[in-house]
Amino acid sequence: MSWLTEYVRPKIRGLLKREVPDNLWTNCESCEQMILTKDLRKAMNVCPHCGYHMRATVPERLEWTFDNGEYTRIELPRVPVDPLSFRDRKRYTDRLKDERAKSQLDESMAVAHGQIGGHNAVVAVMAFEFIAGTMGAALGEAFLAAARLAILQQSPLIVFTASGGARMQEGMISLMQMPRTTVGVQMLKEAGLPYFVVLTNPTTGGVSASFAMLGDVQIAEPNALIGFAGQRVIEDTVREKLPEGFQRAEYLLEHGMLDMVVKRGDLPVTLGQLIGQLNYRHIAPRPAA
């Protein structure tokens, strides 16, 4: 080989080679366009090309929602682990351990309090990143803890939903969280406190059949999938072709199941305005300029 092959070519390749981080780009789940990850984060995980709202983590939701991204997380009640000694492909205890390590969360709901638009508020966020946001005993306890905190602080409760439904590893215990969370909603109503629900993609199963559809104001993000059973299951049951966009936020808004569909970037302002309108008795004083 010549010196051009042995020496010059490797040098040129070395100069042209660049280290590219694995997470530099993100593909939109809808239009499949490539987006710089840092630009996507600035846009609150909303595709700048098609407006598709991608999923958000619990820390992202809390940071975007509270004023200046400042909030205080609360410790949630503990529940018995694996009451049914359930095992599918792995033990339920092992699955929980793996999910906690991967998501850095204890369970599928987190609760925090702070201010939104200058008003005190309690916010509960469902974590789809934790076993698809499924509803078990821990979520029921978390929801009740959020309701009690809102009553204690005389503040509205805002819940961001994202769930695949009940958690099969807890069987009937999971289904019992539907009436338990409904009791939490009733506690807020008896205390005269507003309860807002923000439905995100997806909100399905027992969550949509309980506390997710009981808000004083029902809000959804654009194109969010909201429903109890899947479209194919419904079509097989009723033996009819369902309308285009069935179970999407815009369809539900048109048919009176929602009060508004709000883009993610507009949610903090919208929530602040709603709190001011419905919770005027408990407005926190704004800091002096």
Secondary structure, 3 states (H helix, E strand, C coil): CCHHHHHHHHHHHHHHCCCCCCCCEEECCCCCCEEEHHHHHHCCCECCCCCCECCCCHHHHHHHHCHHHCEEECCCCCCCCCCCCCECCCEHHHHHHHHHHHHCCCCCEEEEEEEECCEEEEEEEECCCCHHHCECHHHHHHHHHHHHHHHHHCCCEEEEEEECCECHHHHHHHHCHHHHHHHHHHHHHHCCCCEEEEEEEEECHHHHCCHHHCCCEEEECCCCEECCCCHHHHHHHHCCCCCCCCCEHHHHHHCCCCCEECCHHHHHHHHHHHHHHHCHHHCCCCCCC
